[in-house]
Amino acid sequence: MASEFMHPSEFAYAFSYAGAKEIIGWDQNDFLPAAEDATAPEGWLVLGETHLVEAGRLVGSAEQGLNFTDDLASNVLALVDPSLVLLAERKEVDGLRRLTVHAAGKNFVGLTRRADGRFETTAYSDITAAAGACAAFLGASLNPLNDEARIEAGFDAFSELRQSAEQGQIDKAVASLTALGASENDATSSANALGAPKSSGMLSVLYCANNAVQDAQPYAVMTNSEDQTWVLFPPASLDAPLVLERSSVASLTARVSVEIAARLGKN
């Protein structure tokens, strides 16, 4: 797993050559000058070219022509035309932090933005490594599961008990969860994860074609103060109930990897 750091102008330069107007999971403005930056579009691309040359990602000469390195070219192709994107969004005090992994062929390219405005790209070996990185990014527990727990209910039931938990009515949420078949311990654990998570976010598996999302599978990931993770996700069919499941980094990684393999295996 190798990582590199890139200035947003480098991506703007590369995407301009690829003819990409948007990157799934990101806003176009993420790769453009900040509002307070007076840099003109042409100057921004010149800055990107300079950064790329200095970093050795753009090679050759002005006289004989400049070319992207093979690694950068394959990364850009994955970013602008993925078959699959994992979009992990983690809630933080000042907003959302985002990690995407764009998959194209055997390339799995992770992208996240640092506090200094630069992007970090990471190459993952396969979908399992990519899913594991997303699960960890969302704060899922590293502790292995000793016991499985699964609660099923309709959308309205989960909306009501989640609202109770978020309003601090933990006892009411626990009662609703036990009525759905959860043990007292699991009901308390999941109610605390729903109502006052230590970390939370959403993992969306996006199935893509022609740089557009065709279908999506979301997983809401919540970890309570006891480092117990719960995942809420929709069923495989429209008439089936929602599922709230005890999870971890390893468990969520396995679930996502298996779901993707099953889905792509049908195509």
C-alpha positions as CSV (number, residue, x, y, z in Angstrom):
1,M,0.0,0.0,0.0
2,A,1.8,3.1,-1.3
3,S,0.7,6.7,-0.7
4,E,1.6,10.0,-2.4
5,F,0.6,13.6,-1.7
6,M,-0.6,15.9,-4.5
7,H,-1.6,19.5,-4.8
8,P,-5.2,20.0,-6.2
9,S,-3.8,21.8,-9.2
10,E,-2.0,18.6,-10.2
11,F,-5.3,16.9,-10.4
12,A,-6.9,19.8,-12.3
13,Y,-4.1,19.5,-14.9
14,A,-4.4,15.8,-15.2
15,F,-8.2,15.8,-15.4
16,S,-8.1,18.5,-18.1
17,Y,-6.2,16.2,-20.3
18,A,-8.5,13.3,-19.5
19,G,-11.5,15.5,-20.4
20,A,-13.2,14.8,-17.0
21,K,-15.5,17.4,-15.7
22,E,-16.3,15.7,-12.4
23,I,-14.9,13.0,-10.2
24,I,-17.4,10.7,-8.5
25,G,-17.6,11.4,-4.7
26,W,-16.0,14.8,-5.0
27,D,-17.0,18.4,-6.0
28,Q,-15.3,19.9,-9.0
29,N,-14.4,22.9,-6.8
30,D,-12.2,20.6,-4.6
31,F,-9.6,20.6,-7.4
32,L,-9.9,24.3,-8.2
33,P,-8.4,27.4,-6.4
34,A,-10.1,28.4,-3.2
35,A,-12.6,31.3,-3.4
36,E,-10.1,33.7,-1.9
37,D,-7.3,32.6,-4.2
38,A,-6.9,35.0,-7.1
39,T,-5.2,32.4,-9.3
40,A,-6.7,32.4,-12.8
41,P,-7.7,29.0,-14.4
42,E,-4.8,29.1,-16.8
43,G,-2.4,30.0,-14.0
44,W,-3.8,27.1,-11.9
45,L,-3.0,24.6,-14.7
46,V,0.5,26.0,-15.1
47,L,1.0,25.6,-11.3
48,G,-0.3,22.0,-11.6
49,E,2.2,21.3,-14.4
50,T,5.0,22.8,-12.3
51,H,4.1,20.6,-9.3
52,L,3.9,17.5,-11.5
53,V,7.3,18.1,-13.1
54,E,8.9,18.8,-9.8
55,A,7.5,15.6,-8.3
56,G,8.6,13.5,-11.3
57,R,5.0,12.6,-12.2
58,L,5.2,14.5,-15.5
59,V,8.3,13.6,-17.5
60,G,10.0,14.6,-20.7
61,S,10.6,18.2,-21.9
62,A,8.7,21.1,-23.3
63,E,10.5,20.6,-26.6
64,Q,10.0,16.8,-27.0
65,G,6.7,16.7,-25.1
66,L,5.6,15.9,-21.5
67,N,4.0,12.7,-20.5
68,F,2.4,11.3,-17.3
69,T,4.2,8.5,-15.7
70,D,2.5,5.1,-16.0
71,D,1.5,5.1,-12.3
72,L,-0.1,8.5,-12.6
73,A,-1.8,7.7,-15.9
74,S,-3.4,4.5,-14.5
75,N,-4.5,6.4,-11.3
76,V,-6.1,9.1,-13.3
77,L,-7.9,6.6,-15.5
78,A,-9.3,4.9,-12.5
79,L,-10.5,8.3,-11.0
80,V,-12.2,9.5,-14.2
81,D,-13.8,6.2,-15.3
82,P,-14.3,3.8,-12.4
83,S,-16.5,0.7,-12.5
84,L,-16.9,0.9,-8.7
85,V,-16.4,3.6,-6.1
86,L,-16.3,3.2,-2.3
87,L,-17.4,6.4,-0.7
88,A,-16.7,6.7,3.0
89,E,-17.9,9.9,4.8
90,R,-17.1,10.3,8.4
91,K,-18.9,12.9,10.6
92,E,-16.6,15.3,12.5
93,V,-17.2,18.5,14.5
94,D,-16.3,20.7,11.5
95,G,-18.2,18.7,8.9
96,L,-17.5,15.6,6.9
97,R,-14.2,13.9,6.1
98,R,-14.1,11.8,2.9
99,L,-12.2,8.8,1.6
100,T,-13.0,7.4,-1.8
101,V,-11.6,4.4,-3.5
102,H,-12.0,4.3,-7.3
103,A,-11.7,0.9,-8.9
104,A,-11.0,0.2,-12.6
105,G,-9.7,-3.2,-13.6
106,K,-6.9,-4.1,-11.2
107,N,-6.4,-0.6,-10.0
108,F,-7.8,0.6,-6.6
109,V,-7.0,4.2,-6.0
110,G,-7.8,5.8,-2.7
111,L,-8.3,9.6,-2.4
112,T,-8.7,11.8,0.7
113,R,-8.0,15.5,1.4
114,R,-5.7,16.6,4.1
115,A,-6.1,19.6,6.4
116,D,-3.4,21.5,4.4
117,G,-5.5,21.2,1.2
118,R,-3.4,18.6,-0.4
119,F,-4.7,15.2,-1.5
120,E,-3.4,11.9,-0.4
121,T,-3.6,9.0,-3.0
122,T,-3.2,5.4,-1.9
123,A,-2.9,2.3,-4.0
124,Y,-4.7,-0.7,-2.6
125,S,-4.0,-4.2,-3.7
126,D,-7.6,-5.4,-4.0
127,I,-11.2,-4.7,-3.0
128,T,-10.7,-6.3,0.4
129,A,-7.9,-3.9,1.3
130,A,-9.9,-1.0,0.0
131,A,-13.0,-2.0,2.0
132,G,-10.9,-2.5,5.1
133,A,-9.4,1.0,4.7
134,C,-12.9,2.5,4.5
135,A,-14.2,0.6,7.5
136,A,-11.2,1.7,9.6
137,F,-11.6,5.3,8.3
138,L,-15.2,5.3,9.6
139,G,-14.0,4.3,13.1
140,A,-15.3,0.7,13.1
141,S,-13.9,-1.4,16.0
142,L,-10.7,-3.4,15.5
143,N,-11.9,-5.9,18.1
144,P,-13.0,-9.2,16.6
145,L,-16.6,-10.2,17.2
146,N,-17.2,-12.9,19.8
147,D,-21.0,-13.1,19.1
148,E,-23.1,-12.1,16.2
149,A,-26.2,-9.9,16.6
150,R,-28.7,-9.0,14.0
151,I,-31.9,-7.0,14.3
152,E,-34.4,-6.6,11.5
153,A,-37.3,-4.1,11.2
154,G,-39.0,-1.8,8.8
155,F,-37.9,1.7,7.9
156,D,-40.5,3.4,10.1
157,A,-39.5,1.3,13.2
158,F,-35.8,2.1,12.9
159,S,-36.5,5.8,12.2
160,E,-38.6,6.0,15.4
161,L,-36.1,4.2,17.7
162,R,-33.2,6.1,16.2
163,Q,-35.0,9.4,16.9
164,S,-35.6,8.3,20.5
165,A,-31.9,7.4,20.9
166,E,-30.7,10.7,19.4
167,Q,-33.1,12.6,21.8
168,G,-31.5,10.9,24.8
169,Q,-34.4,8.5,25.4
170,I,-32.2,5.5,25.6
171,D,-34.6,3.4,27.7
172,K,-37.3,3.9,25.1
173,A,-34.9,2.9,22.3
174,V,-33.8,-0.1,24.3
175,A,-37.4,-1.2,24.9
176,S,-38.1,-0.9,21.1
177,L,-35.0,-3.0,20.3
178,T,-35.7,-5.7,22.8
179,A,-39.3,-5.9,21.4
180,L,-37.7,-6.6,18.0
181,G,-35.8,-9.5,19.5
182,A,-32.5,-8.0,20.7
183,S,-31.0,-9.1,24.0
184,E,-30.8,-6.4,26.7
185,N,-27.0,-6.1,26.2
186,D,-27.3,-5.8,22.4
187,A,-30.2,-3.4,22.7
188,T,-28.3,-1.1,25.0
189,S,-25.1,-1.3,22.9
190,S,-26.9,-0.5,19.6
191,A,-29.1,2.2,21.2
192,N,-26.0,4.0,22.4
193,A,-24.3,3.7,19.0
194,L,-27.4,5.1,17.4
195,G,-27.9,7.9,19.9
196,A,-24.5,9.1,20.9
197,P,-21.8,7.5,18.7
198,K,-18.1,8.0,19.4
199,S,-17.7,7.9,15.6
200,S,-20.1,7.5,12.8
201,G,-20.4,7.8,9.1
202,M,-21.7,6.3,5.9
203,L,-20.0,3.8,3.5
204,S,-21.6,3.8,0.0
205,V,-20.8,1.2,-2.6
206,L,-21.3,2.9,-5.9
207,Y,-21.6,0.9,-9.1
208,C,-20.6,3.1,-12.0
209,A,-20.4,3.3,-15.8
210,N,-19.3,6.1,-18.0
211,N,-18.2,8.1,-14.9
212,A,-21.8,8.1,-13.5
213,V,-23.3,6.2,-10.6
214,Q,-25.8,3.5,-11.8
215,D,-26.7,2.0,-8.4
216,A,-25.7,2.2,-4.8
217,Q,-25.6,0.2,-1.6
218,P,-25.3,2.3,1.6
219,Y,-24.1,1.2,5.1
220,A,-24.5,3.5,8.1
221,V,-21.6,2.8,10.5
222,M,-21.8,3.8,14.2
223,T,-19.4,3.0,17.0
224,N,-20.4,3.6,20.7
225,S,-18.2,4.8,23.5
226,E,-17.5,1.1,24.4
227,D,-15.9,0.6,21.0
228,Q,-18.8,-1.5,19.8
229,T,-19.7,-1.0,16.2
230,W,-23.2,-1.4,14.6
231,V,-24.0,-1.2,10.9
232,L,-27.5,-0.3,9.5
233,F,-28.1,-1.2,5.9
234,P,-31.1,-1.8,3.5
235,P,-32.1,-5.3,2.4
236,A,-31.3,-6.9,-0.9
237,S,-35.0,-6.7,-2.0
238,L,-37.5,-3.8,-1.6
239,D,-40.0,-5.7,0.5
240,A,-37.4,-7.0,3.0
241,P,-36.7,-5.2,6.3
242,L,-33.7,-3.0,7.2
243,V,-30.9,-4.8,9.1
244,L,-29.0,-3.5,12.1
245,E,-25.9,-5.7,12.6
246,R,-23.1,-5.9,15.1
247,S,-19.8,-5.3,13.2
248,S,-16.1,-4.5,13.2
249,V,-13.5,-3.6,10.7
250,A,-13.0,-7.3,9.7
251,S,-16.8,-8.0,9.7
252,L,-17.7,-5.0,7.6
253,T,-14.8,-5.6,5.2
254,A,-16.0,-9.1,4.7
255,R,-19.7,-8.1,4.2
256,V,-18.8,-5.4,1.7
257,S,-16.3,-7.6,-0.2
258,V,-18.8,-10.5,-0.5
259,E,-21.6,-8.2,-1.6
260,I,-19.5,-6.6,-4.3
261,A,-18.3,-10.0,-5.5
262,A,-21.8,-11.4,-5.6
263,R,-23.1,-8.3,-7.4
264,L,-20.3,-8.2,-10.0
265,G,-20.5,-11.9,-10.5
266,K,-24.0,-11.6,-11.8
267,N,-22.9,-9.1,-14.5
